[in-house]
Amino acid sequence: MEHSTENSDILNTLSTQMANAVEHVGPALVTVNGRRRQAASGVMWKAGLVLTADHVLEREEDLTVGTHDGQTLAAELAGRDPSSDLALLRVAGLGAEAPTWAEGAARVGQLLLAVGRPSEEGPMASLGIVSAVGGPLRTGRGGMLERYIRTDAIPYPGFSGGPLVDVQGAILGIMTTGLVNGVALGIPAEAASRVAETLEEHGQIRRGYLGISSQPVRLPEGQRGGLPQESGLLIVRVEEDSPAARAGLLLGDILVALDGEAVSDTGELQVRLTGSRVGTTVPVEVIRGGTPQTVQVTVGQRG
């Protein structure tokens, strides 16, 4: 009987903590009205700014958000990034305090709650665990996620754009079903914050390109030129008048590093080309005829 009471106390404590977590993040949750059908969710990122999923914004005008205290406020699109399925809204008069963002990365097996505000009825929550943390992942929207969170928490209709929170109510990521065939994925808090910062400043994410087609290949130990990595990218096509062509990259080169960071597959290359490297000249290390060489390439920007 004593053992049963202890178990009951543990469950009650956990239950209370989870309800407190929802209550903690609740004031920062908003309903996002950006499409004709089901409204979606969003979460306050900082004063006057709401982070949500890009795919739930089917229009860029007449956007509104519903707040926890029953207000309907006009929203303006500050920026959007289809590749990560994130968008940032400016909302004048949004008075809620910004939520807490988790400092550490999500861990497999960790308990979490998917939280949304898809209607005026208030917040909804779904319990699950972090099923997997992986990446990079090529998405159905033409982008590449450096990291992603998989969860078995149920993505109720309208949860896209809402947060995944830990049992303290800190945000682990932003949930979306708009990246890979309706699969519920979480964009980790660190990555989502980086995107939000860039959207606030520039309105878009700068994504670079070299103008090559490549495929992963294994590097025999005798052809690594002293490099520790076991694979690289074999260049099988160089676009005419592309950054790669202008820099002198050749068919048959094996690309192994960009700007001092190892590259072993196309996902890693896309990650390395995003952000501040666009428009800058960076060293690209290749193995050419079994010999390591360094080529200076000015990273282009995709239109």
Backbone bond lengths (Angstrom), bond angles and torsions (degrees), N, CA, C in turn:
res aa  C-N    CA-C-N  psi(-1)  N-CA   C-N-CA  omega(-1)  CA-C   N-CA-C  phi
1 M - - - 1.465 - - 1.521 111.17 -
2 E 1.367 114.61 -40.57 1.462 119.22 179.44 1.518 110.67 -63.53
3 H 1.356 116.04 -40.65 1.467 121.02 178.96 1.528 110.45 -62.19
4 S 1.331 116.90 -41.35 1.464 121.45 179.37 1.524 110.97 -63.58
5 T 1.320 116.71 -38.76 1.467 120.97 178.93 1.511 111.03 -65.82
6 E 1.340 116.85 -40.18 1.467 120.87 178.55 1.522 110.53 -62.53
7 N 1.343 115.94 -43.35 1.465 119.48 178.84 1.522 111.18 -62.88
8 S 1.319 115.45 -40.39 1.463 120.14 179.17 1.519 110.81 -63.57
9 D 1.332 116.63 -40.83 1.471 120.62 178.75 1.519 111.14 -63.53
10 I 1.342 116.12 -40.51 1.475 120.06 179.43 1.521 110.43 -63.78
11 L 1.334 115.83 -44.66 1.458 119.59 -179.98 1.522 111.52 -64.93
12 N 1.318 116.50 -41.79 1.465 120.00 178.19 1.518 111.55 -62.19
13 T 1.342 116.08 -40.77 1.465 120.26 178.81 1.523 110.90 -63.50
14 L 1.353 115.82 -45.00 1.464 120.24 179.40 1.521 110.75 -64.24
15 S 1.330 116.45 -42.68 1.461 120.95 179.32 1.526 111.02 -60.44
16 T 1.320 115.80 -44.63 1.469 120.19 179.39 1.520 110.88 -63.99
17 Q 1.335 116.66 -39.57 1.459 120.82 -178.93 1.524 110.88 -65.17
18 M 1.323 116.93 -38.85 1.458 119.77 179.74 1.528 111.08 -69.75
19 A 1.331 116.51 -40.90 1.462 118.74 176.24 1.523 110.64 -62.92
20 N 1.328 116.72 -37.40 1.466 120.75 176.82 1.530 111.06 -64.92
21 A 1.354 116.30 -35.95 1.466 120.31 179.38 1.525 110.92 -62.84
22 V 1.343 116.28 -43.42 1.462 120.30 177.73 1.524 110.01 -65.01
23 E 1.316 116.18 -42.20 1.461 120.58 179.33 1.530 111.12 -62.98
24 H 1.342 115.35 -35.67 1.465 120.53 -178.97 1.527 111.71 -65.18
25 V 1.346 116.55 -44.41 1.463 120.09 -176.41 1.524 111.69 -86.94
26 G 1.339 117.21 -15.32 1.460 122.10 -173.98 1.520 116.21 -50.52
27 P 1.347 119.52 -48.18 1.470 119.39 -178.35 1.524 114.07 -62.57
28 A 1.343 117.70 -21.27 1.465 120.86 -179.79 1.517 112.78 -89.73
29 L 1.337 117.67 -5.73 1.457 121.57 179.23 1.521 111.03 -83.25
30 V 1.317 116.53 142.68 1.458 120.93 175.57 1.521 109.35 -134.10
31 T 1.334 114.59 156.10 1.459 121.56 169.09 1.520 107.77 -89.59
32 V 1.317 117.57 129.79 1.468 121.96 -178.23 1.527 108.95 -105.00
33 N 1.317 115.93 119.26 1.465 121.86 179.23 1.529 108.61 -105.04
34 G 1.336 114.42 96.38 1.453 119.33 -177.42 1.511 113.18 -137.62
35 R 1.335 116.11 11.15 1.461 120.17 178.80 1.528 108.57 -152.57
36 R 1.326 115.83 163.50 1.465 120.24 -174.90 1.516 112.38 -70.00
37 R 1.310 115.95 -40.74 1.457 118.05 -176.27 1.530 110.10 -83.66
38 Q 1.311 116.57 -144.44 1.449 123.13 -175.01 1.525 113.46 -47.84
39 A 1.332 116.24 126.81 1.469 119.90 173.22 1.525 108.65 -64.88
40 A 1.323 115.87 163.18 1.459 121.27 -178.50 1.530 109.46 -119.18
41 S 1.309 115.28 -170.13 1.460 121.37 -177.89 1.522 110.26 -118.42
42 G 1.305 114.59 162.13 1.453 121.80 174.20 1.510 108.27 -153.71
43 V 1.318 115.75 166.56 1.464 119.91 179.80 1.526 108.74 -137.06
44 M 1.309 115.48 140.05 1.456 120.35 179.46 1.529 109.24 -63.65
45 W 1.325 115.16 129.45 1.463 120.02 178.73 1.521 110.22 -95.16
46 K 1.311 116.44 -45.85 1.454 122.82 171.38 1.526 106.84 -154.49
47 A 1.314 118.24 179.64 1.465 121.73 -175.16 1.528 111.30 -52.02
48 G 1.335 116.69 121.12 1.457 121.96 175.96 1.504 115.39 77.74
49 L 1.326 118.56 7.60 1.467 121.61 -177.89 1.527 110.33 -130.51
50 V 1.325 116.10 133.21 1.458 122.72 -179.39 1.519 109.42 -120.94
51 L 1.319 116.13 132.16 1.456 122.13 176.27 1.522 108.44 -98.98
52 T 1.325 116.42 132.97 1.461 120.74 -179.87 1.523 108.67 -145.87
53 A 1.332 116.65 -175.92 1.463 121.55 177.49 1.528 109.67 -86.21
54 D 1.313 116.36 139.21 1.464 120.23 -178.05 1.527 111.87 -67.08
55 H 1.318 117.84 -38.16 1.475 119.43 -172.54 1.519 112.88 -68.80
56 V 1.337 118.34 -14.58 1.469 119.71 179.88 1.525 111.76 -85.42
57 L 1.329 116.97 -3.52 1.465 121.01 178.74 1.523 108.15 -101.10
58 E 1.321 116.39 90.24 1.458 120.55 -178.71 1.522 111.66 -86.15
59 R 1.306 116.67 -4.22 1.462 121.81 173.54 1.532 107.68 -140.58
60 E 1.331 116.87 161.14 1.452 120.87 -179.83 1.519 112.37 -110.83
61 E 1.321 117.08 -2.32 1.459 121.15 177.81 1.524 109.41 -121.65
62 D 1.333 115.35 164.07 1.468 121.94 179.92 1.523 111.77 56.29
63 L 1.319 115.88 39.29 1.458 120.87 176.65 1.526 109.30 -86.29
64 T 1.324 116.29 142.36 1.460 120.94 175.61 1.523 109.14 -139.64
65 V 1.327 114.87 159.32 1.461 120.55 172.34 1.523 108.50 -128.59
66 G 1.330 115.20 146.52 1.452 121.63 175.17 1.515 109.39 -103.97
67 T 1.321 117.73 131.16 1.459 121.93 -174.69 1.531 111.59 -97.73
68 H 1.316 114.87 171.80 1.460 120.66 -177.38 1.524 112.26 -66.04
69 D 1.351 117.29 -23.77 1.458 120.02 -178.41 1.531 112.55 -100.04
70 G 1.348 116.37 18.53 1.457 120.66 171.82 1.511 116.18 88.07
71 Q 1.337 118.53 5.88 1.465 120.38 178.48 1.527 110.43 -82.50
72 T 1.336 115.86 150.88 1.457 122.22 169.26 1.522 107.40 -115.47
73 L 1.327 116.22 117.06 1.456 121.96 -173.38 1.523 110.45 -116.75
74 A 1.327 115.97 141.99 1.463 120.99 176.12 1.525 109.82 -68.16
75 A 1.322 116.09 141.71 1.463 121.59 179.92 1.520 109.84 -125.82
76 E 1.312 115.49 147.45 1.462 122.62 179.27 1.524 108.37 -122.55
77 L 1.317 116.34 136.05 1.459 120.29 179.79 1.527 109.78 -70.81
78 A 1.340 116.08 118.66 1.462 120.72 178.30 1.518 111.53 -90.01
79 G 1.322 116.34 -26.19 1.457 120.14 179.67 1.512 109.81 171.74
80 R 1.315 115.79 156.98 1.466 120.05 179.57 1.515 109.97 -145.12
81 D 1.327 115.16 150.48 1.458 121.75 -179.92 1.524 108.95 -136.32
82 P 1.337 117.84 91.95 1.463 120.38 -178.66 1.529 113.55 -56.83
83 S 1.316 117.55 -30.93 1.462 119.76 -176.87 1.520 112.57 -63.46
84 S 1.318 117.41 -36.79 1.468 120.81 177.25 1.515 111.79 -100.19
85 D 1.332 117.19 -2.58 1.463 124.24 -177.55 1.529 111.76 57.45
86 L 1.324 116.06 42.84 1.461 121.27 176.36 1.524 109.47 -123.82
87 A 1.330 115.43 147.12 1.458 121.47 176.28 1.520 108.31 -141.80
88 L 1.324 115.62 153.49 1.462 121.75 -178.49 1.522 108.51 -121.82
89 L 1.334 115.86 131.18 1.458 122.45 -179.80 1.527 110.08 -114.23
90 R 1.338 115.44 139.24 1.471 120.58 170.63 1.523 107.85 -94.27
91 V 1.324 115.69 129.55 1.468 120.81 -177.07 1.525 108.83 -132.20
92 A 1.325 116.31 103.46 1.463 120.23 178.16 1.524 109.36 -68.78
93 G 1.312 115.88 138.28 1.460 120.66 177.52 1.506 114.87 85.42
94 L 1.318 117.52 5.54 1.461 120.61 177.85 1.523 108.47 -76.37
95 G 1.331 116.69 110.04 1.455 119.62 -169.68 1.507 116.29 -101.72
96 A 1.318 118.75 -1.81 1.461 120.17 -177.44 1.524 111.49 -68.55
97 E 1.324 115.53 152.46 1.457 119.83 174.86 1.531 109.36 -75.89
98 A 1.335 114.66 144.11 1.459 118.94 179.02 1.529 109.54 -64.32
99 P 1.325 117.30 143.50 1.468 120.52 -179.41 1.521 111.70 -74.50
100 T 1.313 115.32 173.90 1.466 121.71 176.06 1.523 109.15 -87.33
101 W 1.320 116.19 133.29 1.461 120.90 176.18 1.530 108.48 -103.60
102 A 1.317 116.38 134.04 1.463 121.21 -177.15 1.526 110.43 -60.11
103 E 1.308 116.50 138.68 1.463 121.13 -179.25 1.523 111.86 -81.75
104 G 1.320 116.89 -36.54 1.459 119.67 -179.58 1.515 111.99 -96.93
105 A 1.322 115.65 167.36 1.462 120.91 179.20 1.526 109.99 -77.22
106 A 1.329 116.23 154.45 1.454 121.71 175.25 1.521 110.01 -62.74
107 R 1.337 116.45 145.27 1.458 121.99 -178.20 1.525 109.84 -118.48
108 V 1.308 116.09 138.81 1.466 120.61 179.36 1.524 109.35 -59.36
109 G 1.330 116.39 131.55 1.456 122.04 -177.99 1.511 114.25 94.70
110 Q 1.333 117.07 -10.62 1.458 121.77 -178.75 1.523 111.05 -70.59
111 L 1.316 117.52 136.05 1.453 121.35 174.13 1.515 110.66 -69.13
112 L 1.321 116.28 141.86 1.457 120.37 175.66 1.518 110.18 -149.55
113 L 1.315 115.24 168.96 1.460 122.89 175.36 1.521 108.71 -125.71
114 A 1.322 116.29 130.96 1.460 120.62 167.42 1.521 106.25 -87.93
115 V 1.331 116.07 125.92 1.462 120.44 -174.50 1.522 109.02 -125.26
116 G 1.323 115.78 137.68 1.457 120.09 177.82 1.516 110.90 -145.36
117 R 1.336 114.46 166.71 1.466 120.82 172.51 1.535 106.65 -132.50
118 P 1.346 117.10 73.40 1.456 119.99 -176.06 1.520 114.51 -79.42
119 S 1.330 117.36 -2.51 1.460 119.99 179.53 1.522 109.20 -153.36
120 E 1.335 115.53 175.78 1.455 120.92 179.75 1.526 112.63 -74.12
121 E 1.314 117.52 -6.68 1.458 120.82 -176.48 1.521 113.13 -72.62
122 G 1.325 117.12 -10.91 1.458 119.37 178.37 1.504 112.09 116.26
123 P 1.322 117.06 -177.75 1.464 119.92 -175.77 1.524 112.21 -70.36
124 M 1.324 115.32 152.62 1.454 123.55 172.13 1.521 107.25 -124.34
125 A 1.325 116.14 154.00 1.457 119.72 -178.96 1.517 110.37 -141.87
126 S 1.330 114.76 153.13 1.452 122.57 178.46 1.529 107.92 -138.32
127 L 1.335 116.13 130.05 1.468 121.31 -175.94 1.519 111.22 -91.17
128 G 1.328 115.95 140.70 1.449 120.62 175.55 1.509 111.11 -163.55
129 I 1.313 115.60 -167.07 1.455 121.48 174.58 1.525 108.56 -126.99
130 V 1.313 115.62 166.89 1.461 120.72 169.76 1.524 106.13 -76.57
131 S 1.327 116.54 106.92 1.459 121.13 -176.79 1.522 111.97 -77.28
132 A 1.313 116.21 -35.29 1.466 120.95 -178.75 1.516 109.25 -161.71
133 V 1.314 115.29 151.64 1.461 122.39 171.17 1.520 105.63 -127.32
134 G 1.326 116.17 119.13 1.452 118.65 -174.97 1.505 112.80 -141.95
135 G 1.318 116.23 -168.36 1.441 123.02 178.91 1.518 111.05 132.41
136 P 1.340 117.39 164.43 1.470 125.19 -1.46 1.522 111.90 -71.76
137 L 1.341 115.66 159.71 1.457 122.55 -176.80 1.517 109.30 -134.80
138 R 1.328 116.24 124.74 1.461 120.30 174.84 1.520 108.35 -79.02
139 T 1.325 116.99 127.38 1.459 121.57 -174.87 1.521 111.21 -97.22
140 G 1.325 114.85 166.41 1.455 120.41 178.92 1.512 112.68 -74.91
141 R 1.352 117.86 -2.68 1.465 120.76 -179.39 1.533 111.06 -106.24
142 G 1.329 115.94 18.67 1.448 120.27 174.73 1.509 114.62 82.57
143 G 1.320 117.70 14.02 1.459 120.48 -178.09 1.515 112.10 -115.00
144 M 1.322 114.31 -175.03 1.445 121.41 179.65 1.522 108.15 -136.68
145 L 1.339 116.81 120.36 1.458 121.02 175.00 1.518 108.37 -89.43
146 E 1.329 116.32 124.75 1.457 120.26 178.78 1.526 110.33 -64.98
147 R 1.344 116.72 -43.33 1.454 122.62 177.42 1.527 108.88 -140.00
148 Y 1.316 116.50 154.93 1.458 120.46 176.19 1.524 109.23 -148.97
149 I 1.336 114.67 159.17 1.456 122.10 177.91 1.525 108.12 -114.67
150 R 1.332 117.08 128.47 1.464 121.66 171.05 1.525 107.86 -101.17
151 T 1.310 117.31 139.84 1.455 121.62 178.64 1.517 110.46 -141.69
152 D 1.344 115.93 153.10 1.454 119.90 175.74 1.528 111.17 -94.95
153 A 1.347 117.95 5.61 1.462 120.38 173.84 1.526 108.82 -62.12
154 I 1.331 117.04 138.28 1.456 121.29 -175.27 1.532 110.23 -72.77
155 P 1.333 118.06 124.52 1.468 120.96 177.11 1.526 110.11 -85.50
156 Y 1.321 117.32 82.76 1.461 120.50 -179.68 1.533 110.52 -58.39
157 P 1.329 118.43 154.23 1.465 120.40 178.44 1.531 111.26 -53.01
158 G 1.335 115.10 129.71 1.453 120.13 179.59 1.517 114.52 91.62
159 F 1.338 117.33 2.13 1.468 119.71 179.92 1.524 112.59 -79.36
160 S 1.331 118.46 -20.12 1.477 119.33 -179.74 1.520 110.10 -56.80
161 G 1.329 115.78 133.42 1.454 121.81 -177.48 1.509 113.31 95.58
162 G 1.342 116.16 -12.95 1.457 120.35 177.98 1.520 111.20 -86.26
163 P 1.328 117.27 168.92 1.462 120.14 -175.61 1.521 113.99 -90.19
164 L 1.313 115.11 155.43 1.458 123.75 162.01 1.521 105.84 -98.76
165 V 1.322 117.21 124.13 1.470 119.51 -176.27 1.521 110.53 -122.36
166 D 1.349 114.98 153.13 1.456 119.97 175.19 1.525 109.37 -84.16
167 V 1.305 117.05 -176.70 1.464 120.14 -173.49 1.528 112.58 -72.68
168 Q 1.341 117.36 -6.73 1.464 120.75 172.24 1.530 112.12 -95.97
169 G 1.325 116.46 -4.08 1.456 120.41 -179.17 1.510 113.89 89.54
170 A 1.334 117.95 5.79 1.465 121.33 177.23 1.527 109.49 -79.75
171 I 1.326 116.17 141.88 1.468 121.20 -174.66 1.523 110.90 -79.48
172 L 1.344 115.15 121.55 1.461 121.86 176.75 1.524 111.62 -91.08
173 G 1.336 117.04 -25.50 1.454 120.27 -177.80 1.514 110.56 -178.86
174 I 1.329 115.12 176.71 1.461 122.73 177.21 1.522 108.15 -111.13
175 M 1.334 116.00 128.15 1.469 119.99 -177.43 1.523 111.41 -83.97
176 T 1.330 115.25 142.15 1.459 120.74 173.05 1.515 109.76 -149.95
177 T 1.319 115.91 146.51 1.458 121.62 171.96 1.530 110.11 -112.06
178 G 1.335 116.70 15.21 1.458 120.68 -173.46 1.504 116.16 -101.77
179 L 1.329 118.48 10.34 1.457 119.66 -175.37 1.526 113.86 -102.74
180 V 1.336 116.81 -43.21 1.467 120.21 -174.53 1.525 109.50 -135.59
181 N 1.331 116.91 88.92 1.466 122.90 171.29 1.522 113.93 50.86
182 G 1.322 117.19 39.61 1.448 120.60 175.84 1.515 115.44 79.43
183 V 1.334 117.54 2.34 1.464 121.10 178.73 1.531 109.16 -70.26
184 A 1.335 116.70 136.02 1.461 120.82 179.09 1.523 109.78 -76.85
185 L 1.324 115.72 117.72 1.459 121.91 178.26 1.514 109.33 -127.35
186 G 1.322 116.25 151.78 1.448 121.24 173.29 1.518 110.13 -108.92
187 I 1.324 116.26 130.55 1.459 121.02 173.34 1.523 106.22 -87.07
188 P 1.338 118.55 115.45 1.466 120.70 -172.98 1.523 113.00 -53.52
189 A 1.336 115.59 148.99 1.460 121.95 -174.55 1.526 112.41 -54.36
190 E 1.322 117.37 -43.17 1.465 119.81 -178.10 1.517 111.22 -62.95
191 A 1.343 116.71 -44.91 1.459 120.84 179.93 1.524 110.73 -66.64
192 A 1.341 117.16 -42.45 1.466 120.60 -179.95 1.524 111.03 -62.90
193 S 1.330 117.05 -39.46 1.461 120.55 178.57 1.525 111.44 -65.87
194 R 1.335 116.68 -38.52 1.471 120.33 177.72 1.514 110.59 -62.22
195 V 1.340 115.98 -44.76 1.458 119.99 179.01 1.525 110.27 -63.18
196 A 1.337 116.82 -44.08 1.464 120.74 -179.24 1.524 111.43 -60.80
197 E 1.317 116.97 -42.33 1.465 120.73 179.02 1.524 110.69 -61.15
198 T 1.325 116.19 -43.73 1.464 120.01 -179.27 1.519 111.12 -67.95
199 L 1.330 117.43 -41.04 1.460 120.42 178.89 1.525 111.12 -64.66
200 E 1.329 117.42 -38.20 1.456 120.07 178.13 1.529 110.95 -62.10
201 E 1.319 115.65 -39.14 1.464 120.43 -175.61 1.526 113.19 -83.89
202 H 1.343 116.66 -40.63 1.471 120.18 -171.20 1.528 114.18 -117.94
203 G 1.329 118.09 -18.52 1.457 120.54 -178.70 1.511 114.79 82.56
204 Q 1.324 116.79 -5.78 1.455 121.33 179.35 1.525 109.10 -158.70
205 I 1.332 115.16 166.26 1.461 120.95 176.04 1.524 108.46 -102.75
206 R 1.310 115.60 126.58 1.459 119.63 178.41 1.528 109.15 -80.79
207 R 1.326 115.75 123.80 1.461 120.68 -179.06 1.529 108.90 -120.86
208 G 1.302 114.52 126.54 1.459 119.97 -173.82 1.518 113.49 -94.17
209 Y 1.325 114.35 168.58 1.463 119.37 175.68 1.518 108.83 -151.41
210 L 1.343 115.19 156.81 1.461 121.87 176.53 1.513 111.60 -104.80
211 G 1.343 116.83 -26.07 1.456 119.73 -177.24 1.513 112.55 88.22
212 I 1.335 116.11 38.56 1.462 119.89 178.42 1.524 109.70 -127.38
213 S 1.316 115.55 157.14 1.454 122.62 164.56 1.514 106.24 -112.14
214 S 1.340 115.93 138.81 1.457 118.83 -174.31 1.505 110.69 -147.05
215 Q 1.314 115.53 166.23 1.450 121.02 176.26 1.530 108.71 -143.21
216 P 1.342 116.79 143.15 1.465 119.14 -179.43 1.522 111.25 -64.91
217 V 1.313 115.59 141.08 1.474 121.65 175.32 1.524 108.99 -138.47
218 R 1.319 114.76 150.92 1.469 119.65 174.25 1.517 109.12 -82.56
219 L 1.309 114.69 146.27 1.459 120.52 -179.92 1.527 109.01 -106.94
220 P 1.327 117.49 111.31 1.464 118.48 174.10 1.521 110.20 -57.43
221 E 1.304 115.70 145.96 1.464 119.60 -174.57 1.521 112.38 -54.47
222 G 1.312 116.76 -35.21 1.458 119.66 -178.12 1.513 113.89 -74.22
223 Q 1.371 118.14 -9.80 1.463 121.31 -178.13 1.532 112.80 -112.86
224 R 1.323 116.96 13.83 1.461 119.73 -177.07 1.522 113.34 -87.73
225 G 1.321 115.75 -8.78 1.464 118.47 178.38 1.518 112.92 59.17
226 G 1.325 116.22 32.43 1.456 119.83 179.13 1.516 114.07 87.68
227 L 1.337 118.14 -3.15 1.471 120.78 179.87 1.526 110.05 -77.97
228 P 1.346 117.56 145.74 1.463 119.83 -177.54 1.525 114.35 -79.42
229 Q 1.348 118.37 -22.66 1.463 119.45 -173.34 1.513 112.22 -74.56
230 E 1.326 115.21 153.89 1.453 121.65 -173.52 1.517 113.52 -99.61
231 S 1.336 118.55 -6.20 1.459 120.20 -178.50 1.520 110.74 -147.19
232 G 1.329 115.27 163.90 1.457 121.77 178.10 1.515 108.87 -154.90
233 L 1.330 116.63 -166.59 1.462 121.57 -178.60 1.526 109.79 -115.08
234 L 1.320 115.95 115.83 1.460 121.44 176.56 1.521 108.64 -78.67
235 I 1.322 117.42 122.80 1.464 121.78 179.73 1.526 108.89 -79.90
236 V 1.345 115.80 117.49 1.457 120.92 -177.65 1.531 111.49 -109.11
237 R 1.340 117.94 -8.14 1.461 120.66 176.73 1.521 108.85 -157.77
238 V 1.329 115.72 138.42 1.460 121.94 175.02 1.525 107.62 -123.37
239 E 1.335 116.58 118.09 1.459 120.46 -178.63 1.533 110.79 -67.49
240 E 1.331 114.69 142.16 1.456 120.62 179.60 1.530 110.40 -63.08
241 D 1.318 117.22 136.31 1.467 124.51 177.61 1.528 112.42 57.65
242 S 1.314 117.07 29.99 1.464 122.00 177.09 1.531 109.35 -93.22
243 P 1.333 118.53 168.64 1.469 119.98 175.67 1.524 112.27 -54.81
244 A 1.337 116.39 -39.49 1.464 119.55 179.65 1.522 111.45 -65.35
245 A 1.347 116.66 -43.37 1.470 120.53 -179.66 1.522 110.75 -64.04
246 R 1.335 116.34 -43.48 1.466 119.63 -179.43 1.527 112.28 -65.35
247 A 1.340 116.14 -28.05 1.462 119.74 -179.52 1.522 112.95 -84.67
248 G 1.346 115.95 -12.94 1.454 119.14 178.15 1.516 115.35 94.12
249 L 1.340 117.59 17.17 1.457 119.28 173.50 1.525 109.30 -68.67
250 L 1.344 117.18 144.80 1.450 121.78 -171.51 1.521 111.97 -124.70
251 L 1.338 115.54 155.36 1.458 120.05 170.18 1.524 108.75 -57.09
252 G 1.318 115.86 135.73 1.461 119.48 -179.74 1.514 114.38 94.97
253 D 1.343 117.13 -17.32 1.467 118.70 173.32 1.522 109.09 -62.77
254 I 1.307 116.76 146.55 1.467 121.30 174.50 1.523 107.73 -112.24
255 L 1.320 115.06 110.34 1.461 121.12 -178.31 1.528 108.74 -78.27
256 V 1.341 116.45 126.33 1.472 119.86 -176.12 1.524 113.47 -121.83
257 A 1.342 117.89 -15.50 1.467 119.35 179.85 1.518 110.06 -160.60
258 L 1.345 115.54 149.64 1.462 121.93 175.46 1.523 107.93 -131.79
259 D 1.314 115.28 123.16 1.468 121.65 179.05 1.526 111.70 54.31
260 G 1.337 115.22 40.59 1.451 120.53 175.57 1.509 115.72 82.66
261 E 1.369 117.71 1.19 1.466 121.17 -179.28 1.520 109.72 -112.89
262 A 1.318 115.28 132.26 1.463 120.82 -175.94 1.528 111.49 -61.61
263 V 1.321 115.85 144.85 1.460 123.29 176.80 1.520 107.30 -130.89
264 S 1.332 115.93 120.38 1.462 119.19 -179.35 1.518 112.90 -122.90
265 D 1.356 117.36 -10.17 1.464 119.69 175.80 1.528 109.01 -151.37
266 T 1.330 115.98 171.06 1.468 120.03 -175.21 1.519 111.90 -66.00
267 G 1.339 117.35 -30.91 1.463 120.05 177.89 1.515 111.86 -62.29
268 E 1.322 115.97 -44.88 1.468 120.03 178.15 1.517 111.13 -62.95
269 L 1.328 117.21 -38.99 1.464 119.77 179.42 1.524 110.65 -62.44
270 Q 1.337 117.79 -44.00 1.467 120.43 179.56 1.517 111.50 -61.78
271 V 1.322 116.19 -40.57 1.467 119.81 177.97 1.518 110.63 -61.94
272 R 1.333 117.39 -42.79 1.472 121.40 -178.17 1.529 111.86 -65.98
273 L 1.342 117.42 -24.44 1.467 120.58 -174.66 1.528 113.18 -91.18
274 T 1.317 117.57 -0.30 1.460 120.59 -175.99 1.526 111.48 -90.15
275 G 1.339 115.39 142.36 1.464 119.95 169.69 1.510 114.51 90.79
276 S 1.324 116.22 -130.43 1.463 121.77 -168.19 1.525 113.42 -69.22
277 R 1.334 118.21 -14.91 1.464 119.09 -179.55 1.536 112.09 -76.35
278 V 1.331 117.21 -17.29 1.467 120.05 179.66 1.531 109.13 -61.85
279 G 1.342 115.76 128.26 1.456 120.84 179.05 1.517 114.75 86.19
280 T 1.329 117.49 -6.61 1.459 120.30 -179.94 1.531 110.08 -101.32
281 T 1.298 115.83 159.19 1.455 121.69 177.27 1.522 109.03 -96.82
282 V 1.315 116.21 122.81 1.461 121.23 -174.71 1.522 109.92 -128.20
283 P 1.330 116.84 152.90 1.469 119.38 175.99 1.523 111.12 -77.00
284 V 1.315 115.69 133.47 1.462 122.21 175.38 1.519 107.58 -117.40
285 E 1.324 115.56 120.96 1.461 120.13 -179.10 1.525 109.66 -92.77
286 V 1.314 115.79 130.49 1.466 121.70 178.33 1.519 109.03 -131.16
287 I 1.333 114.30 159.80 1.458 120.60 169.02 1.522 106.63 -107.87
288 R 1.310 115.49 118.83 1.470 122.30 -176.32 1.520 108.20 -122.14
289 G 1.337 115.84 113.48 1.458 119.25 -178.88 1.513 112.49 61.69
290 G 1.341 116.49 32.39 1.455 120.73 178.64 1.510 114.80 83.82
291 T 1.349 116.49 0.67 1.468 120.44 -177.42 1.525 110.30 -116.98
292 P 1.336 118.89 129.45 1.471 120.39 177.12 1.523 111.21 -66.54
293 Q 1.320 116.36 136.01 1.460 121.86 175.11 1.517 108.73 -138.25
294 T 1.334 116.01 155.19 1.459 121.19 177.22 1.512 109.22 -117.89
295 V 1.336 116.32 129.32 1.458 123.42 -179.21 1.522 108.10 -120.46
296 Q 1.334 117.72 135.92 1.461 122.12 178.07 1.533 109.44 -88.88
297 V 1.335 116.54 121.24 1.468 121.69 -176.10 1.525 108.73 -123.72
298 T 1.347 116.27 132.04 1.468 121.69 173.52 1.528 107.71 -89.86
299 V 1.325 116.63 113.30 1.463 122.24 -174.39 1.525 110.42 -68.03
300 G 1.331 117.11 126.70 1.457 121.59 178.22 1.519 111.02 -84.25
301 Q 1.339 115.52 172.90 1.467 120.60 178.21 1.518 109.53 -119.74
302 R 1.326 114.77 133.50 1.460 119.34 178.62 1.516 109.46 -71.07
303 G 1.346 115.82 143.21 1.444 120.34 179.56 1.507 113.66 -74.09
